[in-house]
Amino acid sequence: MKWTNIIALTLVIIGALNWGLIGFFNFDLVTTLFNGSLFWVAKVIFALVGLSGIWCLTMYHSVGQEQQLRMSKQ
């Protein structure tokens, strides 16, 4: 797996966990950690999570390909 895919998946997971916290407990962890003068850091994290989500859309073309490759080698 390419390092860009690993970083993108990690950021998407962070975003998903943050949204889960918002949905279940009305608690925004990223904004809480970077509130006040560091709010710009939270905005950068949100932007990176969004870009990572777009990047992860490109991974759909490889879904199932590994299994097909294994099946064709047998």
mmCIF file of the N, C-alpha and C atoms, coordinates in Angstrom:
data_MODEL
# 
_entry.id   MODEL 
# 
loop_
_atom_site.group_PDB 
_atom_site.id 
_atom_site.type_symbol 
_atom_site.label_atom_id 
_atom_site.label_alt_id 
_atom_site.label_comp_id 
_atom_site.label_asym_id 
_atom_site.label_entity_id 
_atom_site.label_seq_id 
_atom_site.pdbx_PDB_ins_code 
_atom_site.Cartn_x 
_atom_site.Cartn_y 
_atom_site.Cartn_z 
_atom_site.occupancy 
_atom_site.B_iso_or_equiv 
_atom_site.pdbx_formal_charge 
_atom_site.auth_seq_id 
_atom_site.auth_comp_id 
_atom_site.auth_asym_id 
_atom_site.auth_atom_id 
_atom_site.pdbx_PDB_model_num 
ATOM 1   N N  . MET A 1 1  ? 0.853   -1.177  0.000   1.00 0.00 ? 1  MET A N  1 
ATOM 2   C CA . MET A 1 1  ? 0.000   0.000   0.000   1.00 0.00 ? 1  MET A CA 1 
ATOM 3   C C  . MET A 1 1  ? 0.896   1.236   0.000   1.00 0.00 ? 1  MET A C  1 
ATOM 4   N N  . LYS A 1 2  ? 0.536   2.200   -0.830  1.00 0.00 ? 2  LYS A N  1 
ATOM 5   C CA . LYS A 1 2  ? 1.332   3.411   -0.919  1.00 0.00 ? 2  LYS A CA 1 
ATOM 6   C C  . LYS A 1 2  ? 1.192   4.239   0.353   1.00 0.00 ? 2  LYS A C  1 
ATOM 7   N N  . TRP A 1 3  ? 2.236   4.982   0.679   1.00 0.00 ? 3  TRP A N  1 
ATOM 8   C CA . TRP A 1 3  ? 2.223   5.787   1.907   1.00 0.00 ? 3  TRP A CA 1 
ATOM 9   C C  . TRP A 1 3  ? 1.141   6.863   1.855   1.00 0.00 ? 3  TRP A C  1 
ATOM 10  N N  . THR A 1 4  ? 0.832   7.370   0.643   1.00 0.00 ? 4  THR A N  1 
ATOM 11  C CA . THR A 1 4  ? -0.235  8.362   0.552   1.00 0.00 ? 4  THR A CA 1 
ATOM 12  C C  . THR A 1 4  ? -1.591  7.760   0.921   1.00 0.00 ? 4  THR A C  1 
ATOM 13  N N  . ASN A 1 5  ? -1.799  6.506   0.538   1.00 0.00 ? 5  ASN A N  1 
ATOM 14  C CA . ASN A 1 5  ? -3.045  5.825   0.892   1.00 0.00 ? 5  ASN A CA 1 
ATOM 15  C C  . ASN A 1 5  ? -3.144  5.619   2.401   1.00 0.00 ? 5  ASN A C  1 
ATOM 16  N N  . ILE A 1 6  ? -2.033  5.271   3.027   1.00 0.00 ? 6  ILE A N  1 
ATOM 17  C CA . ILE A 1 6  ? -2.029  5.055   4.473   1.00 0.00 ? 6  ILE A CA 1 
ATOM 18  C C  . ILE A 1 6  ? -2.335  6.357   5.208   1.00 0.00 ? 6  ILE A C  1 
ATOM 19  N N  . ILE A 1 7  ? -1.718  7.453   4.785   1.00 0.00 ? 7  ILE A N  1 
ATOM 20  C CA . ILE A 1 7  ? -1.978  8.748   5.417   1.00 0.00 ? 7  ILE A CA 1 
ATOM 21  C C  . ILE A 1 7  ? -3.428  9.156   5.207   1.00 0.00 ? 7  ILE A C  1 
ATOM 22  N N  . ALA A 1 8  ? -3.927  8.984   3.987   1.00 0.00 ? 8  ALA A N  1 
ATOM 23  C CA . ALA A 1 8  ? -5.310  9.362   3.689   1.00 0.00 ? 8  ALA A CA 1 
ATOM 24  C C  . ALA A 1 8  ? -6.289  8.538   4.524   1.00 0.00 ? 8  ALA A C  1 
ATOM 25  N N  . LEU A 1 9  ? -6.071  7.225   4.608   1.00 0.00 ? 9  LEU A N  1 
ATOM 26  C CA . LEU A 1 9  ? -6.967  6.382   5.404   1.00 0.00 ? 9  LEU A CA 1 
ATOM 27  C C  . LEU A 1 9  ? -6.913  6.761   6.877   1.00 0.00 ? 9  LEU A C  1 
ATOM 28  N N  . THR A 1 10 ? -5.739  7.075   7.374   1.00 0.00 ? 10 THR A N  1 
ATOM 29  C CA . THR A 1 10 ? -5.602  7.489   8.777   1.00 0.00 ? 10 THR A CA 1 
ATOM 30  C C  . THR A 1 10 ? -6.394  8.765   9.046   1.00 0.00 ? 10 THR A C  1 
ATOM 31  N N  . LEU A 1 11 ? -6.273  9.740   8.154   1.00 0.00 ? 11 LEU A N  1 
ATOM 32  C CA . LEU A 1 11 ? -7.006  10.987  8.334   1.00 0.00 ? 11 LEU A CA 1 
ATOM 33  C C  . LEU A 1 11 ? -8.512  10.782  8.207   1.00 0.00 ? 11 LEU A C  1 
ATOM 34  N N  . VAL A 1 12 ? -8.924  9.912   7.306   1.00 0.00 ? 12 VAL A N  1 
ATOM 35  C CA . VAL A 1 12 ? -10.358 9.620   7.171   1.00 0.00 ? 12 VAL A CA 1 
ATOM 36  C C  . VAL A 1 12 ? -10.885 8.950   8.433   1.00 0.00 ? 12 VAL A C  1 
ATOM 37  N N  . ILE A 1 13 ? -10.099 8.056   9.020   1.00 0.00 ? 13 ILE A N  1 
ATOM 38  C CA . ILE A 1 13 ? -10.507 7.399   10.263  1.00 0.00 ? 13 ILE A CA 1 
ATOM 39  C C  . ILE A 1 13 ? -10.607 8.418   11.393  1.00 0.00 ? 13 ILE A C  1 
ATOM 40  N N  . ILE A 1 14 ? -9.641  9.337   11.474  1.00 0.00 ? 14 ILE A N  1 
ATOM 41  C CA . ILE A 1 14 ? -9.709  10.403  12.490  1.00 0.00 ? 14 ILE A CA 1 
ATOM 42  C C  . ILE A 1 14 ? -10.977 11.225  12.300  1.00 0.00 ? 14 ILE A C  1 
ATOM 43  N N  . GLY A 1 15 ? -11.276 11.572  11.059  1.00 0.00 ? 15 GLY A N  1 
ATOM 44  C CA . GLY A 1 15 ? -12.494 12.324  10.783  1.00 0.00 ? 15 GLY A CA 1 
ATOM 45  C C  . GLY A 1 15 ? -13.751 11.551  11.143  1.00 0.00 ? 15 GLY A C  1 
ATOM 46  N N  . ALA A 1 16 ? -13.763 10.260  10.833  1.00 0.00 ? 16 ALA A N  1 
ATOM 47  C CA . ALA A 1 16 ? -14.927 9.433   11.156  1.00 0.00 ? 16 ALA A CA 1 
ATOM 48  C C  . ALA A 1 16 ? -15.121 9.315   12.667  1.00 0.00 ? 16 ALA A C  1 
ATOM 49  N N  . LEU A 1 17 ? -14.028 9.137   13.392  1.00 0.00 ? 17 LEU A N  1 
ATOM 50  C CA . LEU A 1 17 ? -14.132 9.070   14.851  1.00 0.00 ? 17 LEU A CA 1 
ATOM 51  C C  . LEU A 1 17 ? -14.626 10.390  15.426  1.00 0.00 ? 17 LEU A C  1 
ATOM 52  N N  . ASN A 1 18 ? -14.137 11.492  14.877  1.00 0.00 ? 18 ASN A N  1 
ATOM 53  C CA . ASN A 1 18 ? -14.589 12.802  15.347  1.00 0.00 ? 18 ASN A CA 1 
ATOM 54  C C  . ASN A 1 18 ? -16.082 12.982  15.067  1.00 0.00 ? 18 ASN A C  1 
ATOM 55  N N  . TRP A 1 19 ? -16.534 12.597  13.876  1.00 0.00 ? 19 TRP A N  1 
ATOM 56  C CA . TRP A 1 19 ? -17.960 12.695  13.554  1.00 0.00 ? 19 TRP A CA 1 
ATOM 57  C C  . TRP A 1 19 ? -18.789 11.772  14.437  1.00 0.00 ? 19 TRP A C  1 
ATOM 58  N N  . GLY A 1 20 ? -18.241 10.610  14.772  1.00 0.00 ? 20 GLY A N  1 
ATOM 59  C CA . GLY A 1 20 ? -18.940 9.717   15.689  1.00 0.00 ? 20 GLY A CA 1 
ATOM 60  C C  . GLY A 1 20 ? -19.103 10.344  17.061  1.00 0.00 ? 20 GLY A C  1 
ATOM 61  N N  . LEU A 1 21 ? -18.051 10.983  17.544  1.00 0.00 ? 21 LEU A N  1 
ATOM 62  C CA . LEU A 1 21 ? -18.147 11.678  18.831  1.00 0.00 ? 21 LEU A CA 1 
ATOM 63  C C  . LEU A 1 21 ? -19.170 12.810  18.787  1.00 0.00 ? 21 LEU A C  1 
ATOM 64  N N  . ILE A 1 22 ? -19.207 13.515  17.659  1.00 0.00 ? 22 ILE A N  1 
ATOM 65  C CA . ILE A 1 22 ? -20.182 14.591  17.515  1.00 0.00 ? 22 ILE A CA 1 
ATOM 66  C C  . ILE A 1 22 ? -21.594 14.013  17.507  1.00 0.00 ? 22 ILE A C  1 
ATOM 67  N N  . GLY A 1 23 ? -21.788 12.939  16.764  1.00 0.00 ? 23 GLY A N  1 
ATOM 68  C CA . GLY A 1 23 ? -23.113 12.356  16.647  1.00 0.00 ? 23 GLY A CA 1 
ATOM 69  C C  . GLY A 1 23 ? -23.633 11.736  17.928  1.00 0.00 ? 23 GLY A C  1 
ATOM 70  N N  . PHE A 1 24 ? -22.774 11.015  18.633  1.00 0.00 ? 24 PHE A N  1 
ATOM 71  C CA . PHE A 1 24 ? -23.211 10.308  19.835  1.00 0.00 ? 24 PHE A CA 1 
ATOM 72  C C  . PHE A 1 24 ? -23.186 11.164  21.092  1.00 0.00 ? 24 PHE A C  1 
ATOM 73  N N  . PHE A 1 25 ? -22.181 12.031  21.204  1.00 0.00 ? 25 PHE A N  1 
ATOM 74  C CA . PHE A 1 25 ? -21.977 12.763  22.456  1.00 0.00 ? 25 PHE A CA 1 
ATOM 75  C C  . PHE A 1 25 ? -21.975 14.280  22.296  1.00 0.00 ? 25 PHE A C  1 
ATOM 76  N N  . ASN A 1 26 ? -22.198 14.779  21.065  1.00 0.00 ? 26 ASN A N  1 
ATOM 77  C CA . ASN A 1 26 ? -22.153 16.209  20.797  1.00 0.00 ? 26 ASN A CA 1 
ATOM 78  C C  . ASN A 1 26 ? -20.823 16.820  21.267  1.00 0.00 ? 26 ASN A C  1 
ATOM 79  N N  . PHE A 1 27 ? -19.729 16.095  20.994  1.00 0.00 ? 27 PHE A N  1 
ATOM 80  C CA . PHE A 1 27 ? -18.393 16.504  21.433  1.00 0.00 ? 27 PHE A CA 1 
ATOM 81  C C  . PHE A 1 27 ? -17.450 16.507  20.232  1.00 0.00 ? 27 PHE A C  1 
ATOM 82  N N  . ASP A 1 28 ? -16.912 17.660  19.889  1.00 0.00 ? 28 ASP A N  1 
ATOM 83  C CA . ASP A 1 28 ? -15.985 17.806  18.774  1.00 0.00 ? 28 ASP A CA 1 
ATOM 84  C C  . ASP A 1 28 ? -14.558 17.797  19.327  1.00 0.00 ? 28 ASP A C  1 
ATOM 85  N N  . LEU A 1 29 ? -13.894 16.667  19.217  1.00 0.00 ? 29 LEU A N  1 
ATOM 86  C CA . LEU A 1 29 ? -12.563 16.491  19.802  1.00 0.00 ? 29 LEU A CA 1 
ATOM 87  C C  . LEU A 1 29 ? -11.528 17.403  19.149  1.00 0.00 ? 29 LEU A C  1 
ATOM 88  N N  . VAL A 1 30 ? -11.548 17.495  17.833  1.00 0.00 ? 30 VAL A N  1 
ATOM 89  C CA . VAL A 1 30 ? -10.539 18.299  17.130  1.00 0.00 ? 30 VAL A CA 1 
ATOM 90  C C  . VAL A 1 30 ? -10.647 19.768  17.532  1.00 0.00 ? 30 VAL A C  1 
ATOM 91  N N  . THR A 1 31 ? -11.872 20.306  17.542  1.00 0.00 ? 31 THR A N  1 
ATOM 92  C CA . THR A 1 31 ? -12.057 21.701  17.933  1.00 0.00 ? 31 THR A CA 1 
ATOM 93  C C  . THR A 1 31 ? -11.706 21.911  19.401  1.00 0.00 ? 31 THR A C  1 
ATOM 94  N N  . THR A 1 32 ? -12.011 20.934  20.243  1.00 0.00 ? 32 THR A N  1 
ATOM 95  C CA . THR A 1 32 ? -11.678 21.039  21.658  1.00 0.00 ? 32 THR A CA 1 
ATOM 96  C C  . THR A 1 32 ? -10.163 21.081  21.866  1.00 0.00 ? 32 THR A C  1 
ATOM 97  N N  . LEU A 1 33 ? -9.434  20.239  21.136  1.00 0.00 ? 33 LEU A N  1 
ATOM 98  C CA . LEU A 1 33 ? -7.979  20.201  21.285  1.00 0.00 ? 33 LEU A CA 1 
ATOM 99  C C  . LEU A 1 33 ? -7.317  21.477  20.769  1.00 0.00 ? 33 LEU A C  1 
ATOM 100 N N  . PHE A 1 34 ? -7.860  22.029  19.685  1.00 0.00 ? 34 PHE A N  1 
ATOM 101 C CA . PHE A 1 34 ? -7.215  23.178  19.043  1.00 0.00 ? 34 PHE A CA 1 
ATOM 102 C C  . PHE A 1 34 ? -8.132  24.390  19.072  1.00 0.00 ? 34 PHE A C  1 
ATOM 103 N N  . ASN A 1 35 ? -8.669  24.715  20.222  1.00 0.00 ? 35 ASN A N  1 
ATOM 104 C CA . ASN A 1 35 ? -9.556  25.859  20.380  1.00 0.00 ? 35 ASN A CA 1 
ATOM 105 C C  . ASN A 1 35 ? -8.733  27.112  20.687  1.00 0.00 ? 35 ASN A C  1 
ATOM 106 N N  . GLY A 1 36 ? -9.327  28.243  20.543  1.00 0.00 ? 36 GLY A N  1 
ATOM 107 C CA . GLY A 1 36 ? -8.644  29.497  20.860  1.00 0.00 ? 36 GLY A CA 1 
ATOM 108 C C  . GLY A 1 36 ? -7.689  29.918  19.777  1.00 0.00 ? 36 GLY A C  1 
ATOM 109 N N  . SER A 1 37 ? -6.459  30.237  20.160  1.00 0.00 ? 37 SER A N  1 
ATOM 110 C CA . SER A 1 37 ? -5.484  30.760  19.204  1.00 0.00 ? 37 SER A CA 1 
ATOM 111 C C  . SER A 1 37 ? -5.001  29.698  18.220  1.00 0.00 ? 37 SER A C  1 
ATOM 112 N N  . LEU A 1 38 ? -5.221  28.413  18.528  1.00 0.00 ? 38 LEU A N  1 
ATOM 113 C CA . LEU A 1 38 ? -4.805  27.342  17.626  1.00 0.00 ? 38 LEU A CA 1 
ATOM 114 C C  . LEU A 1 38 ? -5.956  26.820  16.775  1.00 0.00 ? 38 LEU A C  1 
ATOM 115 N N  . PHE A 1 39 ? -7.058  27.589  16.689  1.00 0.00 ? 39 PHE A N  1 
ATOM 116 C CA . PHE A 1 39 ? -8.203  27.130  15.912  1.00 0.00 ? 39 PHE A CA 1 
ATOM 117 C C  . PHE A 1 39 ? -7.849  26.907  14.450  1.00 0.00 ? 39 PHE A C  1 
ATOM 118 N N  . TRP A 1 40 ? -6.866  27.629  13.942  1.00 0.00 ? 40 TRP A N  1 
ATOM 119 C CA . TRP A 1 40 ? -6.441  27.445  12.558  1.00 0.00 ? 40 TRP A CA 1 
ATOM 120 C C  . TRP A 1 40 ? -5.928  26.028  12.331  1.00 0.00 ? 40 TRP A C  1 
ATOM 121 N N  . VAL A 1 41 ? -5.354  25.403  13.372  1.00 0.00 ? 41 VAL A N  1 
ATOM 122 C CA . VAL A 1 41 ? -4.884  24.022  13.252  1.00 0.00 ? 41 VAL A CA 1 
ATOM 123 C C  . VAL A 1 41 ? -6.078  23.090  13.036  1.00 0.00 ? 41 VAL A C  1 
ATOM 124 N N  . ALA A 1 42 ? -7.175  23.331  13.763  1.00 0.00 ? 42 ALA A N  1 
ATOM 125 C CA . ALA A 1 42 ? -8.383  22.529  13.583  1.00 0.00 ? 42 ALA A CA 1 
ATOM 126 C C  . ALA A 1 42 ? -8.910  22.679  12.164  1.00 0.00 ? 42 ALA A C  1 
ATOM 127 N N  . LYS A 1 43 ? -8.883  23.887  11.627  1.00 0.00 ? 43 LYS A N  1 
ATOM 128 C CA . LYS A 1 43 ? -9.359  24.103  10.264  1.00 0.00 ? 43 LYS A CA 1 
ATOM 129 C C  . LYS A 1 43 ? -8.482  23.372  9.258   1.00 0.00 ? 43 LYS A C  1 
ATOM 130 N N  . VAL A 1 44 ? -7.171  23.352  9.496   1.00 0.00 ? 44 VAL A N  1 
ATOM 131 C CA . VAL A 1 44 ? -6.260  22.623  8.613   1.00 0.00 ? 44 VAL A CA 1 
ATOM 132 C C  . VAL A 1 44 ? -6.546  21.117  8.691   1.00 0.00 ? 44 VAL A C  1 
ATOM 133 N N  . ILE A 1 45 ? -6.771  20.608  9.899   1.00 0.00 ? 45 ILE A N  1 
ATOM 134 C CA . ILE A 1 45 ? -7.084  19.185  10.057  1.00 0.00 ? 45 ILE A CA 1 
ATOM 135 C C  . ILE A 1 45 ? -8.372  18.854  9.327   1.00 0.00 ? 45 ILE A C  1 
ATOM 136 N N  . PHE A 1 46 ? -9.409  19.685  9.483   1.00 0.00 ? 46 PHE A N  1 
ATOM 137 C CA . PHE A 1 46 ? -10.668 19.439  8.782   1.00 0.00 ? 46 PHE A CA 1 
ATOM 138 C C  . PHE A 1 46 ? -10.463 19.445  7.269   1.00 0.00 ? 46 PHE A C  1 
ATOM 139 N N  . ALA A 1 47 ? -9.652  20.368  6.771   1.00 0.00 ? 47 ALA A N  1 
ATOM 140 C CA . ALA A 1 47 ? -9.384  20.436  5.336   1.00 0.00 ? 47 ALA A CA 1 
ATOM 141 C C  . ALA A 1 47 ? -8.639  19.191  4.863   1.00 0.00 ? 47 ALA A C  1 
ATOM 142 N N  . LEU A 1 48 ? -7.657  18.743  5.647   1.00 0.00 ? 48 LEU A N  1 
ATOM 143 C CA . LEU A 1 48 ? -6.898  17.544  5.281   1.00 0.00 ? 48 LEU A CA 1 
ATOM 144 C C  . LEU A 1 48 ? -7.782  16.297  5.303   1.00 0.00 ? 48 LEU A C  1 
ATOM 145 N N  . VAL A 1 49 ? -8.698  16.232  6.261   1.00 0.00 ? 49 VAL A N  1 
ATOM 146 C CA . VAL A 1 49 ? -9.629  15.101  6.311   1.00 0.00 ? 49 VAL A CA 1 
ATOM 147 C C  . VAL A 1 49 ? -10.514 15.112  5.062   1.00 0.00 ? 49 VAL A C  1 
ATOM 148 N N  . GLY A 1 50 ? -10.979 16.284  4.674   1.00 0.00 ? 50 GLY A N  1 
ATOM 149 C CA . GLY A 1 50 ? -11.795 16.391  3.466   1.00 0.00 ? 50 GLY A CA 1 
ATOM 150 C C  . GLY A 1 50 ? -11.031 15.982  2.212   1.00 0.00 ? 50 GLY A C  1 
ATOM 151 N N  . LEU A 1 51 ? -9.801  16.451  2.084   1.00 0.00 ? 51 LEU A N  1 
ATOM 152 C CA . LEU A 1 51 ? -8.975  16.069  0.939   1.00 0.00 ? 51 LEU A CA 1 
ATOM 153 C C  . LEU A 1 51 ? -8.674  14.574  0.951   1.00 0.00 ? 51 LEU A C  1 
ATOM 154 N N  . SER A 1 52 ? -8.490  14.019  2.144   1.00 0.00 ? 52 SER A N  1 
ATOM 155 C CA . SER A 1 52 ? -8.235  12.585  2.257   1.00 0.00 ? 52 SER A CA 1 
ATOM 156 C C  . SER A 1 52 ? -9.452  11.773  1.825   1.00 0.00 ? 52 SER A C  1 
ATOM 157 N N  . GLY A 1 53 ? -10.635 12.284  2.140   1.00 0.00 ? 53 GLY A N  1 
ATOM 158 C CA . GLY A 1 53 ? -11.846 11.615  1.690   1.00 0.00 ? 53 GLY A CA 1 
ATOM 159 C C  . GLY A 1 53 ? -11.927 11.581  0.174   1.00 0.00 ? 53 GLY A C  1 
ATOM 160 N N  . ILE A 1 54 ? -11.571 12.690  -0.457  1.00 0.00 ? 54 ILE A N  1 
ATOM 161 C CA . ILE A 1 54 ? -11.552 12.731  -1.927  1.00 0.00 ? 54 ILE A CA 1 
ATOM 162 C C  . ILE A 1 54 ? -10.510 11.769  -2.460  1.00 0.00 ? 54 ILE A C  1 
ATOM 163 N N  . TRP A 1 55 ? -9.352  11.732  -1.837  1.00 0.00 ? 55 TRP A N  1 
ATOM 164 C CA . TRP A 1 55 ? -8.283  10.811  -2.263  1.00 0.00 ? 55 TRP A CA 1 
ATOM 165 C C  . TRP A 1 55 ? -8.743  9.357   -2.136  1.00 0.00 ? 55 TRP A C  1 
ATOM 166 N N  . CYS A 1 56 ? -9.455  9.050   -1.050  1.00 0.00 ? 56 CYS A N  1 
ATOM 167 C CA . CYS A 1 56 ? -9.911  7.677   -0.827  1.00 0.00 ? 56 CYS A CA 1 
ATOM 168 C C  . CYS A 1 56 ? -10.942 7.242   -1.860  1.00 0.00 ? 56 CYS A C  1 
ATOM 169 N N  . LEU A 1 57 ? -11.606 8.183   -2.502  1.00 0.00 ? 57 LEU A N  1 
ATOM 170 C CA . LEU A 1 57 ? -12.517 7.821   -3.587  1.00 0.00 ? 57 LEU A CA 1 
ATOM 171 C C  . LEU A 1 57 ? -11.776 7.111   -4.716  1.00 0.00 ? 57 LEU A C  1 
ATOM 172 N N  . THR A 1 58 ? -10.500 7.445   -4.894  1.00 0.00 ? 58 THR A N  1 
ATOM 173 C CA . THR A 1 58 ? -9.719  6.807   -5.955  1.00 0.00 ? 58 THR A CA 1 
ATOM 174 C C  . THR A 1 58 ? -9.408  5.347   -5.637  1.00 0.00 ? 58 THR A C  1 
ATOM 175 N N  . MET A 1 59 ? -9.604  4.946   -4.392  1.00 0.00 ? 59 MET A N  1 
ATOM 176 C CA . MET A 1 59 ? -9.305  3.566   -4.001  1.00 0.00 ? 59 MET A CA 1 
ATOM 177 C C  . MET A 1 59 ? -10.395 2.588   -4.417  1.00 0.00 ? 59 MET A C  1 
ATOM 178 N N  . TYR A 1 60 ? -11.551 3.095   -4.835  1.00 0.00 ? 60 TYR A N  1 
ATOM 179 C CA . TYR A 1 60 ? -12.635 2.206   -5.235  1.00 0.00 ? 60 TYR A CA 1 
ATOM 180 C C  . TYR A 1 60 ? -12.268 1.323   -6.421  1.00 0.00 ? 60 TYR A C  1 
ATOM 181 N N  . HIS A 1 61 ? -11.406 1.805   -7.291  1.00 0.00 ? 61 HIS A N  1 
ATOM 182 C CA . HIS A 1 61 ? -11.055 0.995   -8.454  1.00 0.00 ? 61 HIS A CA 1 
ATOM 183 C C  . HIS A 1 61 ? -10.288 -0.273  -8.070  1.00 0.00 ? 61 HIS A C  1 
ATOM 184 N N  . SER A 1 62 ? -9.647  -0.271  -6.902  1.00 0.00 ? 62 SER A N  1 
ATOM 185 C CA . SER A 1 62 ? -8.864  -1.444  -6.497  1.00 0.00 ? 62 SER A CA 1 
ATOM 186 C C  . SER A 1 62 ? -9.643  -2.401  -5.594  1.00 0.00 ? 62 SER A C  1 
ATOM 187 N N  . VAL A 1 63 ? -10.872 -2.042  -5.223  1.00 0.00 ? 63 VAL A N  1 
ATOM 188 C CA . VAL A 1 63 ? -11.666 -2.912  -4.368  1.00 0.00 ? 63 VAL A CA 1 
ATOM 189 C C  . VAL A 1 63 ? -11.991 -4.191  -5.136  1.00 0.00 ? 63 VAL A C  1 
ATOM 190 N N  . GLY A 1 64 ? -11.619 -5.307  -4.571  1.00 0.00 ? 64 GLY A N  1 
ATOM 191 C CA . GLY A 1 64 ? -11.898 -6.596  -5.187  1.00 0.00 ? 64 GLY A CA 1 
ATOM 192 C C  . GLY A 1 64 ? -10.855 -7.062  -6.175  1.00 0.00 ? 64 GLY A C  1 
ATOM 193 N N  . GLN A 1 65 ? -9.945  -6.189  -6.601  1.00 0.00 ? 65 GLN A N  1 
ATOM 194 C CA . GLN A 1 65 ? -8.942  -6.597  -7.573  1.00 0.00 ? 65 GLN A CA 1 
ATOM 195 C C  . GLN A 1 65 ? -7.966  -7.611  -7.009  1.00 0.00 ? 65 GLN A C  1 
ATOM 196 N N  . GLU A 1 66 ? -7.589  -7.467  -5.734  1.00 0.00 ? 66 GLU A N  1 
ATOM 197 C CA . GLU A 1 66 ? -6.644  -8.415  -5.141  1.00 0.00 ? 66 GLU A CA 1 
ATOM 198 C C  . GLU A 1 66 ? -7.242  -9.815  -5.108  1.00 0.00 ? 66 GLU A C  1 
ATOM 199 N N  . GLN A 1 67 ? -8.518  -9.901  -4.775  1.00 0.00 ? 67 GLN A N  1 
ATOM 200 C CA . GLN A 1 67 ? -9.179  -11.202 -4.724  1.00 0.00 ? 67 GLN A CA 1 
ATOM 201 C C  . GLN A 1 67 ? -9.250  -11.799 -6.128  1.00 0.00 ? 67 GLN A C  1 
ATOM 202 N N  . GLN A 1 68 ? -9.536  -10.991 -7.126  1.00 0.00 ? 68 GLN A N  1 
ATOM 203 C CA . GLN A 1 68 ? -9.583  -11.481 -8.488  1.00 0.00 ? 68 GLN A CA 1 
ATOM 204 C C  . GLN A 1 68 ? -8.222  -11.964 -8.947  1.00 0.00 ? 68 GLN A C  1 
ATOM 205 N N  . LEU A 1 69 ? -7.159  -11.268 -8.541  1.00 0.00 ? 69 LEU A N  1 
ATOM 206 C CA . LEU A 1 69 ? -5.809  -11.692 -8.902  1.00 0.00 ? 69 LEU A CA 1 
ATOM 207 C C  . LEU A 1 69 ? -5.473  -13.034 -8.270  1.00 0.00 ? 69 LEU A C  1 
ATOM 208 N N  . ARG A 1 70 ? -5.856  -13.217 -6.998  1.00 0.00 ? 70 ARG A N  1 
ATOM 209 C CA . ARG A 1 70 ? -5.598  -14.484 -6.325  1.00 0.00 ? 70 ARG A CA 1 
ATOM 210 C C  . ARG A 1 70 ? -6.372  -15.626 -6.976  1.00 0.00 ? 70 ARG A C  1 
ATOM 211 N N  . MET A 1 71 ? -7.607  -15.348 -7.358  1.00 0.00 ? 71 MET A N  1 
ATOM 212 C CA . MET A 1 71 ? -8.439  -16.380 -7.974  1.00 0.00 ? 71 MET A CA 1 
ATOM 213 C C  . MET A 1 71 ? -7.888  -16.779 -9.341  1.00 0.00 ? 71 MET A C  1 
ATOM 214 N N  . SER A 1 72 ? -7.358  -15.807 -10.086 1.00 0.00 ? 72 SER A N  1 
ATOM 215 C CA . SER A 1 72 ? -6.849  -16.111 -11.423 1.00 0.00 ? 72 SER A CA 1 
ATOM 216 C C  . SER A 1 72 ? -5.525  -16.868 -11.367 1.00 0.00 ? 72 SER A C  1 
ATOM 217 N N  . LYS A 1 73 ? -4.777  -16.751 -10.261 1.00 0.00 ? 73 LYS A N  1 
ATOM 218 C CA . LYS A 1 73 ? -3.506  -17.465 -10.128 1.00 0.00 ? 73 LYS A CA 1 
ATOM 219 C C  . LYS A 1 73 ? -3.710  -18.914 -9.735  1.00 0.00 ? 73 LYS A C  1 
ATOM 220 N N  . GLN A 1 74 ? -4.884  -19.267 -9.240  1.00 0.00 ? 74 GLN A N  1 
ATOM 221 C CA . GLN A 1 74 ? -5.121  -20.638 -8.790  1.00 0.00 ? 74 GLN A CA 1 
ATOM 222 C C  . GLN A 1 74 ? -5.452  -21.525 -9.910  1.00 0.00 ? 74 GLN A C  1 
# 
